[in-house]
Amino acid sequence: MRKTDKKIDKKLRQALTEVCEIALENITGFKWLTHFANYNYFPGSLSIICVFETNTALSKARSIQEDNYLYRLVKEKLGSVGIEIQNVRQHVSFDTEEDCKMENGGKWHERFR
């Protein structure tokens, strides 16, 4: 990883840690998030996955538009550290621990391949 990539990664982790902490406090069923990026094509390659405990929790969050709250929060926090993304919906997706357990035996590294 180049020095500039490390700087971007540090800012990215800082912003996403804030998103995660806020979501844990405010969104029922939200558990954690992770990200992937190819820094040669950043920020276009950025992928953020927000993980909920169950499909029911994710459905409920979507029904009361907490997914939109997460989109806004991600865009705001990334912007606060100088990372601008145009269409946040292209970079943020949702998953559940329940689906990973059923489809991949709880092995996230297999699910994210």
SERO-4910 file (N, C-alpha, C, O; in steps of 0.05 Angstrom, whole numbers):
BEGIN
 pado doro    nc1    nc2    nc3   cac1   cac2   cac3    cc1    cc2    cc3    oc1    oc2    oc3
  Met    A     17    -24      0      0      0      0     18     25      0     36     27     16
  Arg    A     12     43    -18     28     68    -20     21     86      4      1     83     17
  Lys    A     39    105      9     35    124     31      8    139     28     -6    143     48
  Thr    A      2    148      4    -23    162      0    -47    144      5    -68    153     15
  Asp    A    -45    118     -3    -66     99      2    -71     96     32    -93     94     42
  Lys    A    -49     95     47    -51     92     77    -65    116     89    -81    113    108
  Lys    A    -60    140     78    -73    164     89   -103    163     83   -120    169    100
  Ile    A   -110    155     59   -139    152     52   -152    131     69   -174    136     79
  Asp    A   -139    109     73   -150     87     89   -154     96    117   -174     88    130
  Lys    A   -136    111    128   -139    121    156   -164    139    158   -179    136    177
  Lys    A   -167    157    139   -190    175    139   -216    159    136   -236    164    149
  Leu    A   -215    140    118   -239    123    113   -247    108    138   -270    107    145
  Arg    A   -228     96    151   -233     80    175   -244     99    197   -263     91    212
  Gln    A   -233    122    199   -243    142    219   -272    148    214   -288    148    233
  Ala    A   -279    155    190   -306    162    183   -325    139    187   -347    142    198
  Leu    A   -317    115    178   -335     92    180   -338     82    209   -359     71    216
  Thr    A   -318     87    226   -321     81    254   -342     98    267   -358     89    283
  Glu    A   -342    124    259   -363    142    269   -391    133    260   -410    133    275
  Val    A   -393    126    235   -419    116    224   -428     92    240   -451     90    248
  Cys    A   -410     73    245   -417     49    259   -426     55    288   -446     44    297
  Glu    A   -412     72    302   -419     79    329   -446     92    330   -462     86    348
  Ile    A   -452    110    312   -478    124    311   -500    103    305   -521    104    317
  Ala    A   -495     86    285   -515     67    277   -521     47    300   -544     39    304
  Leu    A   -500     38    314   -504     20    337   -522     32    358   -538     18    370
  Glu    A   -520     58    362   -536     72    382   -564     77    373   -583     77    389
  Asn    A   -568     81    347   -594     91    337   -611     72    320   -634     78    315
  Ile    A   -599     51    310   -614     34    292   -616      6    303   -596     -9    306
  Thr    A   -640     -2    310   -645    -28    322   -638    -50    302   -646    -50    279
  Gly    A   -622    -70    311   -615    -92    294   -589    -89    279   -579   -108    268
  Phe    A   -579    -64    277   -554    -59    264   -531    -71    281   -532    -68    305
  Lys    A   -512    -85    268   -491    -98    283   -463    -87    277   -448    -82    296
  Trp    A   -456    -84    252   -429    -75    245   -429    -68    215   -448    -72    200
  Leu    A   -406    -57    207   -402    -52    178   -373    -58    171   -355    -59    189
  Thr    A   -368    -61    146   -341    -66    136   -339    -52    108   -359    -43     97
  His    A   -315    -51     98   -311    -38     72   -289    -52     57   -272    -66     68
  Phe    A   -290    -49     31   -270    -58     12   -264    -36     -8   -282    -21    -15
  Ala    A   -239    -34    -16   -232    -14    -36   -207    -21    -51   -188    -33    -39
  Asn    A   -206    -15    -76   -182    -17    -92   -172     12    -94   -185     28   -109
  Tyr    A   -151     19    -81   -142     47    -79   -132     58   -106   -128     82   -109
  Asn    A   -127     41   -125   -120     50   -152   -144     63   -166   -141     79   -184
  Tyr    A   -168     56   -157   -193     66   -169   -211     78   -148   -236     77   -151
  Phe    A   -199     90   -129   -214    102   -107   -223    131   -114   -208    145   -126
  Pro    A   -247    139   -107   -267    126    -90   -287    109   -105   -305     97    -93
  Gly    A   -284    107   -132   -303     91   -147   -305     62   -139   -326     50   -142
  Ser    A   -283     51   -129   -283     23   -121   -293     17    -93   -295     -6    -85
  Leu    A   -299     38    -78   -307     35    -50   -333     20    -48   -353     26    -61
  Ser    A   -333     -1    -31   -357    -16    -25   -360    -18      6   -341    -27     19
  Ile    A   -383    -10     16   -388    -11     45   -412    -29     49   -433    -26     36
  Ile    A   -409    -48     67   -430    -67     73   -439    -62    102   -423    -65    121
  Cys    A   -465    -56    106   -477    -52    132   -491    -78    139   -509    -87    125
  Val    A   -484    -89    162   -495   -115    170   -514   -113    193   -509   -100    214
  Phe    A   -537   -125    189   -558   -127    210   -559   -155    221   -549   -174    208
  Glu    A   -570   -158    244   -571   -184    257   -589   -204    242   -582   -227    237
  Thr    A   -613   -195    235   -633   -213    222   -645   -199    197   -643   -175    194
  Asn    A   -657   -215    181   -672   -205    158   -696   -188    167   -702   -168    154
  Thr    A   -708   -196    189   -731   -180    200   -721   -153    208   -735   -133    203
  Ala    A   -698   -151    222   -688   -126    230   -681   -108    206   -687    -84    207
  Leu    A   -670   -119    186   -664   -104    161   -689    -94    148   -691    -71    139
  Ser    A   -709   -112    146   -734   -104    133   -748    -82    149   -759    -63    137
  Lys    A   -747    -84    175   -759    -63    192   -744    -36    188   -757    -15    186
  Ala    A   -718    -38    188   -702    -13    184   -709      0    157   -711     24    156
  Arg    A   -711    -16    137   -719     -6    110   -747      6    110   -752     26     98
  Ser    A   -765     -7    125   -793      2    125   -796     30    139   -815     44    132
  Ile    A   -778     36    157   -779     62    170   -756     81    160   -749    100    173
  Gln    A   -746     74    136   -726     89    122   -700     94    136   -687    115    133
  Glu    A   -692     75    153   -666     77    166   -644     71    147   -621     78    152
  Asp    A   -650     57    125   -630     54    104   -622     81     92   -598     86     87
  Asn    A   -642     98     88   -636    125     78   -620    141     98   -602    156     91
  Tyr    A   -625    137    124   -610    150    145   -580    141    143   -562    157    145
  Leu    A   -576    115    139   -549    105    136   -535    116    112   -511    123    113
  Tyr    A   -549    117     89   -537    129     65   -528    158     70   -506    166     64
  Arg    A   -546    174     83   -539    202     89   -515    203    108   -497    220    105
  Leu    A   -516    186    128   -494    186    149   -467    179    136   -447    192    142
  Val    A   -467    159    119   -442    151    106   -432    174     89   -408    182     91
  Lys    A   -449    186     73   -441    209     55   -430    232     72   -410    244     65
  Glu    A   -444    239     93   -436    261    111   -409    256    124   -392    273    124
  Lys    A   -406    232    135   -381    226    150   -357    223    131   -335    232    138
  Leu    A   -361    212    108   -339    210     88   -332    239     79   -309    245     76
  Gly    A   -352    255     73   -347    282     65   -332    298     86   -316    315     79
  Ser    A   -337    292    112   -324    307    133   -294    301    135   -279    317    147
  Val    A   -285    279    122   -256    274    121   -245    277     92   -223    268     86
  Gly    A   -261    290     75   -251    297     48   -255    275     28   -243    276      6
  Ile    A   -271    255     34   -277    234     14   -305    238      3   -325    235     17
  Glu    A   -306    247    -22   -331    253    -35   -339    231    -53   -324    222    -70
  Ile    A   -364    221    -50   -375    201    -68   -401    213    -79   -417    225    -65
  Gln    A   -405    208   -105   -428    220   -118   -454    206   -111   -472    219    -99
  Asn    A   -456    180   -117   -481    166   -112   -476    145    -90   -466    123    -95
  Val    A   -482    152    -65   -476    135    -42   -489    108    -45   -478     88    -34
  Arg    A   -512    106    -58   -526     81    -60   -511     60    -77   -515     36    -74
  Gln    A   -493     70    -94   -476     52   -110   -454     40    -93   -441     20   -100
  His    A   -448     52    -70   -425     44    -53   -434     30    -27   -417     17    -15
  Val    A   -459     32    -20   -468     20      6   -488     -2      0   -507      2    -15
  Ser    A   -484    -25     12   -503    -47     10   -509    -58     38   -496    -51     57
  Phe    A   -528    -76     39   -537    -86     65   -537   -117     64   -542   -129     43
  Asp    A   -532   -128     87   -531   -157     90   -540   -164    118   -543   -146    135
  Thr    A   -543   -190    124   -551   -198    151   -534   -221    160   -525   -238    144
  Glu    A   -530   -223    186   -516   -245    198   -533   -271    194   -521   -292    190
  Glu    A   -559   -268    194   -577   -290    189   -572   -303    161   -569   -327    159
  Asp    A   -570   -286    140   -565   -297    113   -537   -309    111   -534   -330     99
  Cys    A   -517   -297    123   -490   -308    122   -490   -335    136   -477   -354    126
  Lys    A   -503   -338    158   -504   -363    173   -518   -385    156   -508   -407    154
  Met    A   -540   -378    143   -555   -397    127   -540   -404    101   -540   -428     93
  Glu    A   -529   -384     87   -517   -389     61   -488   -395     61   -478   -408     43
  Asn    A   -473   -387     82   -444   -390     82   -434   -402    109   -410   -402    115
  Gly    A   -453   -412    125   -445   -424    151   -432   -404    170   -416   -412    187
  Gly    A   -439   -379    166   -427   -358    184   -399   -349    176   -386   -335    191
  Lys    A   -389   -358    154   -362   -352    145   -362   -328    127   -366   -330    103
  Trp    A   -358   -305    139   -359   -280    124   -338   -278    102   -343   -267     81
  His    A   -314   -289    108   -293   -288     88   -301   -302     62   -293   -294     40
  Glu    A   -318   -323     64   -328   -336     40   -349   -319     26   -351   -318      2
  Arg    A   -366   -307     43   -388   -290     32   -377   -266     17   -389   -258     -3
  Phe    A   -356   -255     26   -345   -230     14   -327   -236    -10   -317   -217    -22
  Arg    A   -322   -260    -17   -305   -266    -40   -316   -256    -66   -304   -259    -87
***
